[in-house]
Amino acid sequence: MEEAKQLFKKLKIYSLLDLALIIPSSYNDTTLSTNFQLGKVGTYEATVKDVSVIGGKLRVNFILKPSGRYLSSTFFRTAPYHHKLFTVGSHHYIQGRLEEFRGYLQMSQPKSVKEVGKITPKYKTVLKESEIRALIECYINEQNLYNEGLDSKEVATLMRIHFPKSIDELYENGTYKNEIVAVMKFIEAYNHLKKLKGKRIDFPSLHALHGKIEPFVKSLPFTLTQEQQNVIAQIKQDLAREDRAAKRMVVGDVGSGKTMVILASVMMALPYKSILMAPTSLLALQLYEEACKYLPKEVKVSLVMQGRNKGDYREADFIIGTHALLYKEDLPDAALVMIDEQHRFGTQQRQGLEVLASKGGAKRAHIIQFSATPIPRTQAMMDSALLDVSLITTTPFEKDITTQTISKTDFPDLLTHIKEEIAEDHQVLIIYPLVEESSEVPYQSLDESRGFWESKFEHVYVTHGKDKEKEEVLLEFREKGNILLATTVVEVGISLPRLTLIVIVGAERLGLATLHQLRGRVGRNGLKSWCYLYSHAPANERLIQFSKTTNGFDIAKLDLKFRNSGDILDGTIQSGQKFRWLDMAEDEEIIQKAKNRLGK
């Protein structure tokens, strides 16, 4: 048993189905061939008629049974045992690829097989062939597979793959049969969900929260979308529980109105306190401004950032801050802890926030995470085994953004369009792939282009990731600027209501999710807007598809489809899981079926 544990560790597998999903890379089939299939490996019964050595090569002529046909074999690589084995009159079962030359059957370097009528799976793993086979034979049996929750068809399929009676029951035209592939997709999804579900640990909540939100919702100068209302209703159910602290992830497209969901959650938490951590000072400041604008005046809001605070966080009902919150030893206990743009925090920072949420010892604060990076529905379904997931796929108003791929020849027209937008008191954003010149990238950098824009236009602002002043630059640009030159640093950040035109240089180098985030910077207030994808390869299929798609969740699905296209993609789909059978872009129904089997 201990030895098996060590082998499982070597294989990096954690469940019986992990083992069952290690599929043979090929099979050695010693079933006697009943007919001559040229070009295919077969096993035949034969007697040695004569043996000769020609030019250092061993030539053996066989008589095949029961047909009596001759077969000549040449051994190019010989060892002494070949000469001992193939003596005149000796009887063999030989295996090799059958060929024909001028009407004579031939087989190069045949093997003499000891046992016939057997199909032996071959596995490519870090273990020795004998070790992996011993594990499969010991653990993969019908009873164990039924115990994992599989049905008779699924059990039979796995048994067929590991212990086949014939190769024909597995393959069609050299690949696994369709019905086997469909079953294996399900088993892969089921196993992954089952493992995730096993990792979920729930705690009782610090407090069941029943704060009223109706007056707040009625006071808003707009109506919440149906999806916003649905998500708020889901959170309301979460927060009202005493037996289980909430663990929910709210994924909303750019501009889908997540801020209102955050503020409604604050209202539900009252009279208890809420904390929200944002990844940048800009986002924290923006959320603070919106909280002060929309929350009732009696709700005290404070802001905690490195070196500058607003309001007294010890007294506040709602504390917004950056990771500076983690270093405040006198931070009051909160019944609700929220994280905005959770994937932008390091693991340690997220763990630090977990600590804030666990100040109550065995009881925990409710935790809600927010993300503006849409994920495919299949991914959301997978993640929901570990935490509850809500998707906001619609926006409060339809954005009017035209997306177009352009190249060098379109530059004069682009300049004219930029001048027209600035004349309308609108703003322009130009994204460059790099800050400094590089021989690796066939596009101008921020530094190289800066002089051109500054000579042609007034109020040009520049920022990038390493710019210590970037927050001040963005705030000043929002009020006074015409053109902002930046790297992808602005992907998530300040809202720029007057921004109507964005140019992304070298667009084919970026993942679709990043392009969508950047495009989401324009048209925030319903103004007619444009997104130009500047590329030396305007016929890029990914960019053409992206231009036709506006919904972030559809983009995430597209991103999955193009993942293997060899483009430089960002890792926004953070599953880290490689599936052999399952297609995350297409197999939504199969994942749903696996989820239903596991139950809530």
C-alpha positions as CSV (number, residue, x, y, z in Angstrom):
1,M,0.0,0.0,0.0
2,E,2.8,2.4,1.0
3,E,4.6,1.6,-2.3
4,A,1.4,2.3,-4.3
5,K,1.1,5.7,-2.5
6,Q,4.6,6.6,-3.6
7,L,3.8,5.6,-7.2
8,F,0.6,7.8,-7.1
9,K,2.7,10.7,-5.9
10,K,5.2,10.2,-8.7
11,L,2.3,10.2,-11.2
12,K,0.8,13.3,-9.5
13,I,-2.6,11.7,-9.2
14,Y,-5.1,12.2,-6.4
15,S,-8.1,10.0,-7.2
16,L,-9.0,6.6,-8.6
17,L,-10.5,8.3,-11.7
18,D,-7.1,10.1,-12.2
19,L,-5.6,6.7,-12.5
20,A,-8.4,5.4,-14.7
21,L,-8.0,8.4,-17.0
22,I,-4.3,7.5,-17.7
23,I,-5.1,6.0,-21.1
24,P,-2.9,3.5,-23.0
25,S,-0.7,5.2,-25.6
26,S,-1.0,2.0,-27.8
27,Y,-1.7,-1.7,-27.6
28,N,0.4,-4.7,-28.4
29,D,-2.1,-7.1,-30.0
30,T,-1.0,-10.7,-30.4
31,T,-4.4,-12.0,-31.7
32,L,-3.7,-14.3,-34.6
33,S,-4.5,-12.6,-37.9
34,T,-7.0,-14.5,-40.0
35,N,-6.2,-12.8,-43.3
36,F,-3.3,-10.9,-44.9
37,Q,-3.6,-7.2,-44.4
38,L,-0.8,-5.5,-46.2
39,G,0.8,-2.5,-44.6
40,K,-0.5,-3.5,-41.1
41,V,1.1,-5.1,-38.2
42,G,-0.2,-8.7,-37.7
43,T,0.6,-11.9,-35.8
44,Y,1.0,-15.2,-37.8
45,E,1.7,-18.8,-37.1
46,A,4.8,-19.9,-39.1
47,T,7.5,-22.7,-39.5
48,V,11.1,-21.9,-40.5
49,K,11.8,-23.4,-44.0
50,D,15.4,-22.2,-44.5
51,V,17.9,-19.7,-43.0
52,S,20.8,-17.9,-44.8
53,V,23.2,-15.0,-44.1
54,I,23.6,-12.6,-47.0
55,G,25.9,-9.6,-46.7
56,G,25.9,-9.8,-42.9
57,K,22.0,-9.8,-42.8
58,L,20.0,-12.8,-41.6
59,R,17.4,-14.0,-44.1
60,V,14.7,-16.4,-42.8
61,N,12.0,-17.9,-45.0
62,F,8.9,-19.1,-43.3
63,I,5.9,-21.2,-44.3
64,L,2.7,-19.6,-42.9
65,K,-0.1,-21.7,-41.4
66,P,-2.7,-22.7,-42.3
67,S,-2.4,-21.1,-45.8
68,G,1.0,-22.6,-46.7
69,R,2.2,-19.4,-48.3
70,Y,5.8,-18.4,-48.2
71,L,7.0,-15.3,-46.3
72,S,10.6,-14.0,-46.5
73,S,12.1,-12.0,-43.6
74,T,15.2,-10.0,-43.3
75,F,16.9,-9.2,-40.0
76,F,19.0,-6.0,-40.4
77,R,19.9,-5.9,-36.7
78,T,20.9,-9.4,-35.5
79,A,22.1,-10.8,-32.2
80,P,23.4,-14.4,-31.5
81,Y,20.0,-15.3,-30.1
82,H,18.3,-14.7,-33.5
83,H,20.5,-17.5,-35.0
84,K,19.6,-19.8,-32.1
85,L,15.9,-19.0,-32.2
86,F,15.2,-19.3,-35.9
87,T,16.5,-22.8,-36.8
88,V,15.1,-24.9,-39.7
89,G,11.9,-26.6,-38.8
90,S,11.3,-24.5,-35.6
91,H,7.7,-23.3,-34.9
92,H,6.9,-19.6,-34.2
93,Y,4.3,-17.0,-33.8
94,I,5.8,-14.0,-35.6
95,Q,4.6,-10.4,-35.5
96,G,5.5,-7.5,-37.8
97,R,4.3,-5.3,-40.7
98,L,3.3,-7.4,-43.7
99,E,4.4,-6.2,-47.1
100,E,4.4,-7.7,-50.6
101,F,7.0,-7.5,-53.3
102,R,6.5,-9.0,-56.8
103,G,3.8,-11.3,-55.4
104,Y,5.9,-12.5,-52.4
105,L,5.0,-11.8,-48.8
106,Q,7.7,-10.0,-46.8
107,M,8.2,-9.0,-43.2
108,S,11.2,-6.9,-42.0
109,Q,12.7,-7.8,-38.5
110,P,9.7,-9.8,-37.2
111,K,9.4,-10.6,-33.5
112,S,8.8,-14.1,-32.2
113,V,5.9,-13.8,-29.8
114,K,5.6,-16.2,-26.8
115,E,1.9,-15.8,-26.1
116,V,-0.9,-15.3,-28.7
117,G,-4.5,-14.1,-28.3
118,K,-3.5,-11.3,-25.9
119,I,-3.9,-7.5,-26.0
120,T,-1.4,-5.7,-23.8
121,P,-1.9,-1.9,-23.2
122,K,1.2,0.2,-23.3
123,Y,1.3,3.3,-21.1
124,K,3.6,6.3,-21.4
125,T,4.2,7.6,-17.8
126,V,7.0,8.5,-15.5
127,L,6.7,4.9,-14.1
128,K,8.1,1.7,-15.5
129,E,5.7,-0.2,-17.7
130,S,5.4,-3.0,-15.1
131,E,4.6,-0.5,-12.3
132,I,1.8,1.3,-14.1
133,R,0.3,-1.9,-15.3
134,A,0.4,-3.4,-11.8
135,L,-1.5,-0.2,-10.5
136,I,-4.1,-0.4,-13.2
137,E,-4.7,-4.2,-12.7
138,C,-4.9,-3.7,-8.9
139,Y,-7.2,-0.7,-8.7
140,I,-9.2,-0.5,-11.9
141,N,-12.0,-2.9,-11.5
142,E,-15.8,-2.7,-11.9
143,Q,-16.5,-2.5,-8.2
144,N,-14.1,0.4,-7.6
145,L,-15.4,2.3,-10.6
146,Y,-19.0,1.9,-9.5
147,N,-18.0,3.2,-6.0
148,E,-16.8,6.4,-7.7
149,G,-20.3,7.1,-8.9
150,L,-20.0,6.0,-12.5
151,D,-22.9,4.2,-14.3
152,S,-22.7,0.9,-16.1
153,K,-21.8,2.4,-19.5
154,E,-19.0,4.5,-18.1
155,V,-17.6,1.6,-16.1
156,A,-17.8,-0.7,-19.2
157,T,-16.0,1.9,-21.4
158,L,-13.1,2.3,-18.9
159,M,-12.8,-1.5,-18.6
160,R,-12.8,-1.8,-22.4
161,I,-10.0,0.7,-22.7
162,H,-7.7,-0.8,-20.1
163,F,-8.6,-4.5,-20.7
164,P,-9.8,-4.8,-24.3
165,K,-11.1,-8.1,-25.7
166,S,-10.4,-6.8,-29.3
167,I,-8.9,-3.7,-30.9
168,D,-12.0,-3.4,-33.1
169,E,-14.2,-2.6,-30.1
170,L,-12.1,0.5,-29.4
171,Y,-11.0,2.0,-32.8
172,E,-12.6,3.2,-36.0
173,N,-10.2,4.4,-38.7
174,G,-7.3,4.5,-36.3
175,T,-9.0,6.7,-33.6
176,Y,-11.2,6.0,-30.7
177,K,-14.9,5.5,-31.6
178,N,-17.2,8.4,-31.1
179,E,-19.2,6.8,-28.3
180,I,-16.0,6.1,-26.3
181,V,-14.9,9.8,-26.8
182,A,-18.3,11.0,-25.5
183,V,-18.1,8.8,-22.4
184,M,-14.5,9.8,-21.7
185,K,-15.4,13.5,-21.9
186,F,-18.1,13.0,-19.2
187,I,-15.7,11.0,-16.9
188,E,-13.0,13.7,-17.2
189,A,-15.5,16.5,-16.3
190,Y,-17.0,14.4,-13.5
191,N,-13.6,13.6,-12.0
192,H,-12.5,17.3,-12.1
193,L,-15.7,18.6,-10.5
194,K,-15.6,15.9,-7.9
195,K,-12.1,16.8,-6.9
196,L,-12.9,20.5,-6.7
197,K,-16.0,19.8,-4.6
198,G,-13.8,17.9,-2.2
199,K,-11.6,20.9,-1.7
200,R,-14.4,23.3,-0.7
201,I,-14.4,24.0,3.0
202,D,-17.3,25.9,4.5
203,F,-17.5,27.7,7.8
204,P,-20.4,29.1,9.8
205,S,-20.8,32.9,9.2
206,L,-20.0,35.6,11.8
207,H,-23.5,37.0,11.4
208,A,-26.5,36.4,9.3
209,L,-27.1,39.7,7.4
210,H,-30.6,41.1,6.8
211,G,-30.0,44.8,5.9
212,K,-32.7,46.4,3.8
213,I,-31.8,47.5,0.2
214,E,-35.1,48.7,-1.2
215,P,-34.7,52.4,-0.2
216,F,-31.2,52.4,-1.7
217,V,-32.3,50.8,-5.0
218,K,-35.3,53.2,-5.2
219,S,-33.0,56.2,-4.7
220,L,-30.7,55.3,-7.7
221,P,-31.1,57.6,-10.7
222,F,-31.4,54.5,-13.0
223,T,-33.0,51.1,-12.9
224,L,-30.8,48.1,-12.2
225,T,-30.7,45.5,-15.0
226,Q,-32.4,42.1,-14.6
227,E,-29.0,40.4,-14.2
228,Q,-27.9,42.9,-11.5
229,Q,-31.1,42.2,-9.6
230,N,-30.7,38.4,-10.0
231,V,-27.1,38.6,-8.6
232,I,-28.2,40.8,-5.7
233,A,-31.0,38.3,-4.9
234,Q,-28.4,35.5,-4.9
235,I,-26.1,37.5,-2.6
236,K,-29.0,38.2,-0.3
237,Q,-29.6,34.5,0.1
238,D,-25.9,33.9,0.8
239,L,-25.6,36.6,3.4
240,A,-28.8,35.6,5.3
241,R,-27.2,32.2,6.2
242,E,-25.7,31.6,9.6
243,D,-24.6,28.0,9.0
244,R,-22.4,28.9,6.0
245,A,-20.4,32.0,5.3
246,A,-20.8,33.1,1.7
247,K,-18.1,32.3,-0.9
248,R,-19.2,33.8,-4.1
249,M,-17.5,35.1,-7.3
250,V,-19.3,37.7,-9.4
251,V,-18.0,37.8,-12.9
252,G,-19.2,40.8,-14.9
253,D,-18.3,42.1,-18.3
254,V,-16.6,45.6,-18.6
255,G,-19.2,48.2,-17.7
256,S,-21.8,45.7,-16.5
257,G,-22.5,47.6,-13.3
258,K,-20.7,45.5,-10.7
259,T,-20.3,48.6,-8.5
260,M,-24.0,48.7,-7.8
261,V,-23.9,45.1,-6.8
262,I,-21.0,46.0,-4.3
263,L,-23.0,48.9,-2.9
264,A,-26.2,46.8,-2.5
265,S,-24.1,44.2,-0.6
266,V,-22.9,46.9,1.7
267,M,-26.5,47.9,2.4
268,M,-27.4,44.2,3.2
269,A,-24.5,44.0,5.6
270,L,-25.7,46.9,7.8
271,P,-25.6,47.5,10.7
272,Y,-22.4,45.4,10.5
273,K,-19.3,46.6,8.7
274,S,-18.0,45.8,5.2
275,I,-14.5,45.9,3.8
276,L,-13.6,46.1,0.1
277,M,-10.0,45.6,-1.2
278,A,-9.1,46.9,-4.7
279,P,-5.9,46.2,-6.6
280,T,-4.9,49.8,-7.4
281,S,-5.3,53.2,-5.7
282,L,-7.2,54.4,-8.8
283,L,-9.8,51.7,-8.5
284,A,-10.1,52.2,-4.8
285,L,-10.5,56.0,-5.3
286,Q,-13.1,55.5,-8.0
287,L,-15.2,53.0,-5.8
288,Y,-14.9,55.5,-2.9
289,E,-16.3,58.3,-5.1
290,E,-19.2,56.2,-6.3
291,A,-19.9,54.9,-2.8
292,C,-20.1,58.5,-1.5
293,K,-22.3,59.5,-4.5
294,Y,-24.9,56.6,-4.3
295,L,-25.0,55.3,-0.7
296,P,-27.3,57.1,1.8
297,K,-25.6,59.9,3.6
298,E,-25.9,58.1,7.0
299,V,-23.6,55.3,5.7
300,K,-20.1,56.2,6.7
301,V,-17.5,55.5,4.0
302,S,-13.7,55.6,4.4
303,L,-10.7,55.1,2.1
304,V,-7.4,53.5,3.1
305,M,-4.4,53.9,0.8
306,Q,-0.7,54.0,1.4
307,G,0.0,57.4,2.9
308,R,-3.4,58.9,2.4
309,N,-6.7,58.0,4.0
310,K,-10.2,59.6,3.7
311,G,-12.6,59.4,6.6
312,D,-12.0,57.4,9.8
313,Y,-11.8,53.7,9.0
314,R,-12.3,52.7,12.7
315,E,-15.7,54.4,12.6
316,A,-16.8,53.6,9.0
317,D,-19.6,51.3,7.9
318,F,-17.9,50.6,4.6
319,I,-14.0,50.6,4.4
320,I,-12.5,50.7,0.9
321,G,-8.8,50.3,0.4
322,T,-5.8,48.8,-1.4
323,H,-3.6,46.1,0.1
324,A,-2.6,48.8,2.6
325,L,-5.7,47.4,4.5
326,L,-3.7,44.3,5.4
327,Y,-1.2,46.3,7.4
328,K,-3.8,48.1,9.6
329,E,-3.6,46.4,12.9
330,D,-6.6,48.3,14.3
331,L,-8.9,47.5,11.4
332,P,-12.3,46.7,12.8
333,D,-13.9,43.3,12.3
334,A,-16.2,43.1,9.2
335,A,-19.1,40.8,8.6
336,L,-18.6,41.1,4.8
337,V,-15.3,41.1,3.0
338,M,-15.1,41.9,-0.7
339,I,-12.3,41.8,-3.3
340,D,-12.4,43.7,-6.6
341,E,-10.5,42.3,-9.6
342,Q,-9.4,39.3,-7.4
343,H,-7.1,37.8,-10.0
344,R,-4.9,40.9,-9.9
345,F,-3.8,40.1,-6.3
346,G,-1.0,37.7,-5.4
347,T,-1.8,34.6,-3.5
348,Q,-0.3,36.1,-0.3
349,Q,-2.5,39.2,-0.5
350,R,-5.6,37.0,-1.0
351,Q,-4.6,34.9,1.9
352,G,-4.2,38.1,4.0
353,L,-7.7,39.0,3.2
354,E,-8.9,35.5,4.2
355,V,-7.2,36.3,7.6
356,L,-9.3,39.5,7.8
357,A,-12.3,37.3,7.2
358,S,-11.4,34.8,9.8
359,K,-10.9,37.1,12.8
360,G,-14.0,35.4,14.3
361,G,-12.0,32.1,14.8
362,A,-14.3,29.2,13.8
363,K,-16.8,31.6,12.3
364,R,-15.9,33.5,9.1
365,A,-16.9,36.8,7.4
366,H,-18.9,36.4,4.2
367,I,-16.6,36.7,1.2
368,I,-17.6,38.0,-2.3
369,Q,-15.0,38.3,-5.1
370,F,-15.6,40.4,-8.2
371,S,-13.9,40.1,-11.6
372,A,-14.2,42.0,-14.8
373,T,-12.5,39.3,-16.9
374,P,-15.4,37.3,-18.4
375,I,-14.8,33.5,-18.3
376,P,-16.4,30.9,-20.6
377,R,-19.6,29.4,-19.1
378,T,-17.9,26.1,-19.0
379,Q,-15.2,27.5,-16.8
380,A,-17.8,29.1,-14.5
381,M,-19.6,25.8,-14.2
382,M,-16.3,24.1,-13.2
383,D,-15.4,26.8,-10.7
384,S,-18.8,26.6,-9.1
385,A,-17.8,23.3,-7.5
386,L,-15.3,25.3,-5.4
387,L,-17.3,28.5,-4.8
388,D,-20.6,29.9,-6.0
389,V,-20.4,31.8,-9.3
390,S,-22.7,34.5,-10.7
391,L,-22.3,35.9,-14.2
392,I,-23.4,39.4,-15.3
393,T,-23.4,39.1,-19.1
394,T,-25.4,42.2,-20.0
395,T,-24.5,45.9,-19.6
396,P,-26.9,48.7,-18.3
397,F,-26.9,50.3,-21.8
398,E,-25.8,49.0,-25.2
399,K,-22.4,50.4,-26.1
400,D,-22.0,51.7,-29.7
401,I,-18.4,50.7,-30.5
402,T,-17.1,50.0,-34.0
403,T,-14.1,47.7,-34.1
404,Q,-11.9,47.7,-37.1
405,T,-8.5,46.2,-38.1
406,I,-6.2,48.8,-39.7
407,S,-2.7,48.9,-41.1
408,K,-0.1,51.4,-42.2
409,T,-2.0,52.6,-45.3
410,D,-5.0,53.6,-43.1
411,F,-2.8,56.0,-40.9
412,P,-3.7,59.3,-42.7
413,D,-7.5,58.5,-42.2
414,L,-6.8,57.6,-38.5
415,L,-5.1,61.0,-37.9
416,T,-8.1,62.8,-39.4
417,H,-10.5,60.8,-37.2
418,I,-8.4,61.6,-34.1
419,K,-8.6,65.3,-34.9
420,E,-12.4,65.1,-35.3
421,E,-12.9,63.4,-31.9
422,I,-10.7,65.9,-30.1
423,A,-12.6,68.8,-31.8
424,E,-15.8,67.2,-30.2
425,D,-14.0,67.4,-26.7
426,H,-13.6,63.7,-26.8
427,Q,-10.5,61.8,-25.7
428,V,-8.2,59.3,-27.5
429,L,-6.2,56.4,-26.1
430,I,-3.2,54.8,-28.0
431,I,-1.8,51.5,-26.6
432,Y,1.7,50.5,-27.5
433,P,3.2,47.0,-27.0
434,L,6.4,48.2,-25.3
435,V,7.8,51.2,-23.5
436,E,11.2,51.1,-25.2
437,E,12.5,50.1,-28.6
438,S,13.0,46.3,-29.1
439,S,14.3,44.3,-32.1
440,E,12.0,41.5,-31.1
441,V,8.8,43.5,-31.8
442,P,8.1,44.9,-35.3
443,Y,6.2,48.0,-33.9
444,Q,7.1,51.4,-32.6
445,S,7.4,51.7,-28.8
446,L,6.0,54.3,-26.6
447,D,9.3,56.2,-26.4
448,E,9.8,56.2,-30.2
449,S,6.3,57.5,-30.9
450,R,6.0,60.1,-28.2
451,G,7.7,62.9,-30.1
452,F,5.4,62.5,-33.2
453,W,2.1,62.8,-31.1
454,E,3.5,65.7,-29.0
455,S,4.5,67.7,-32.1
456,K,1.0,67.2,-33.8
457,F,-1.3,67.6,-30.8
458,E,-1.7,69.5,-27.5
459,H,-2.3,67.9,-24.1
460,V,-0.7,64.6,-24.8
461,Y,-0.1,62.4,-21.7
462,V,2.1,59.4,-21.3
463,T,2.1,56.5,-18.8
464,H,3.2,52.9,-18.4
465,G,3.5,50.1,-15.8
466,K,6.8,51.3,-14.2
467,D,5.6,54.9,-14.1
468,K,5.5,55.8,-10.4
469,E,3.2,58.8,-11.2
470,K,0.8,56.8,-13.4
471,E,-2.2,57.4,-11.1
472,E,-1.6,61.2,-11.1
473,V,-1.1,61.1,-14.9
474,L,-4.4,59.3,-15.4
475,L,-6.4,61.6,-13.1
476,E,-4.9,64.7,-14.8
477,F,-5.6,63.2,-18.2
478,R,-9.2,62.5,-17.3
479,E,-9.7,66.3,-16.6
480,K,-7.5,68.0,-19.1
481,G,-6.1,65.5,-21.7
482,N,-6.7,65.0,-25.4
483,I,-4.5,61.9,-26.1
484,L,-3.1,59.3,-23.7
485,L,-0.2,57.1,-24.8
486,A,0.1,54.0,-22.6
487,T,0.9,50.4,-22.4
488,T,-1.7,47.8,-21.3
489,V,-1.5,49.3,-17.8
490,V,-4.8,51.0,-18.4
491,E,-6.6,47.7,-19.0
492,V,-8.3,47.8,-15.6
493,G,-8.4,51.2,-14.0
494,I,-10.0,54.6,-14.0
495,S,-13.3,55.3,-15.8
496,L,-12.7,57.9,-18.6
497,P,-16.2,59.1,-19.6
498,R,-15.0,61.2,-22.6
499,L,-12.9,58.5,-24.2
500,T,-14.3,57.6,-27.6
501,L,-11.4,56.3,-29.6
502,I,-8.8,53.6,-28.8
503,V,-5.9,52.4,-31.1
504,I,-4.2,49.2,-30.1
505,V,-0.8,48.8,-31.8
506,G,0.3,45.2,-32.5
507,A,-3.1,44.0,-31.6
508,E,-2.4,40.4,-32.8
509,R,0.1,40.0,-30.0
510,L,-2.5,40.3,-27.3
511,G,-5.0,37.8,-26.0
512,L,-8.7,38.4,-26.9
513,A,-9.6,38.9,-23.2
514,T,-7.0,41.7,-22.9
515,L,-8.2,43.3,-26.2
516,H,-11.8,43.2,-24.9
517,Q,-10.7,44.8,-21.6
518,L,-9.0,47.6,-23.5
519,R,-11.9,48.1,-25.8
520,G,-14.1,48.4,-22.7
521,R,-12.3,51.6,-21.8
522,V,-14.3,53.5,-24.6
523,G,-18.0,54.3,-24.9
524,R,-18.6,54.2,-21.1
525,N,-21.4,56.8,-21.3
526,G,-23.1,55.6,-24.5
527,L,-21.1,57.9,-26.8
528,K,-20.4,56.5,-30.3
529,S,-16.9,55.0,-30.1
530,W,-14.2,53.3,-32.1
531,C,-11.6,50.6,-31.4
532,Y,-8.9,50.3,-34.1
533,L,-6.7,47.2,-34.1
534,Y,-3.4,48.3,-35.7
535,S,-1.7,45.3,-37.2
536,H,0.9,44.4,-39.9
537,A,-1.2,41.3,-40.4
538,P,-4.8,42.7,-40.9
539,A,-6.1,39.4,-42.2
540,N,-5.5,37.7,-38.8
541,E,-8.6,35.4,-38.3
542,R,-8.6,36.0,-34.5
543,L,-8.8,39.8,-35.0
544,I,-11.6,39.4,-37.6
545,Q,-13.7,37.3,-35.3
546,F,-13.0,39.6,-32.3
547,S,-14.2,42.6,-34.4
548,K,-17.5,40.9,-34.9
549,T,-18.0,40.0,-31.2
550,T,-18.9,42.4,-28.5
551,N,-20.0,40.3,-25.5
552,G,-17.1,39.4,-23.2
553,F,-18.4,35.9,-22.5
554,D,-18.5,35.1,-26.2
555,I,-15.0,36.6,-26.4
556,A,-13.8,34.2,-23.7
557,K,-15.2,31.3,-25.6
558,L,-13.5,32.6,-28.8
559,D,-10.2,32.9,-26.8
560,L,-10.5,29.2,-25.9
561,K,-11.0,28.2,-29.5
562,F,-7.9,30.1,-30.6
563,R,-5.8,29.0,-27.7
564,N,-3.7,26.6,-29.8
565,S,-3.2,29.0,-32.7
566,G,0.3,29.8,-31.7
567,D,-0.4,33.5,-30.9
568,I,1.0,35.2,-27.8
569,L,-2.0,34.9,-25.5
570,D,-2.5,36.1,-21.9
571,G,-3.5,33.6,-19.3
572,T,-6.8,35.0,-18.2
573,I,-8.6,31.7,-18.2
574,Q,-7.1,30.5,-15.0
575,S,-8.0,26.9,-14.8
576,G,-4.4,25.6,-15.2
577,Q,-6.1,22.3,-16.1
578,K,-5.3,20.6,-19.3
579,F,-8.1,18.2,-20.5
580,R,-7.4,15.4,-22.9
581,W,-11.0,14.7,-24.0
582,L,-13.0,17.7,-22.8
583,D,-13.4,20.7,-25.1
584,M,-14.0,23.7,-22.8
585,A,-15.2,25.8,-25.7
586,E,-17.9,23.4,-26.8
587,D,-18.8,20.8,-24.1
588,E,-21.2,22.8,-21.9
589,E,-23.9,20.2,-21.8
590,I,-21.5,17.5,-20.7
591,I,-20.2,19.6,-17.8
592,Q,-23.8,20.4,-16.8
593,K,-24.6,16.6,-16.8
594,A,-21.5,15.9,-14.6
595,K,-22.6,18.7,-12.3
596,N,-26.1,17.3,-12.0
597,R,-24.7,13.8,-11.2
598,L,-22.7,15.3,-8.3
599,G,-25.7,17.3,-7.0
600,K,-25.4,20.5,-5.0
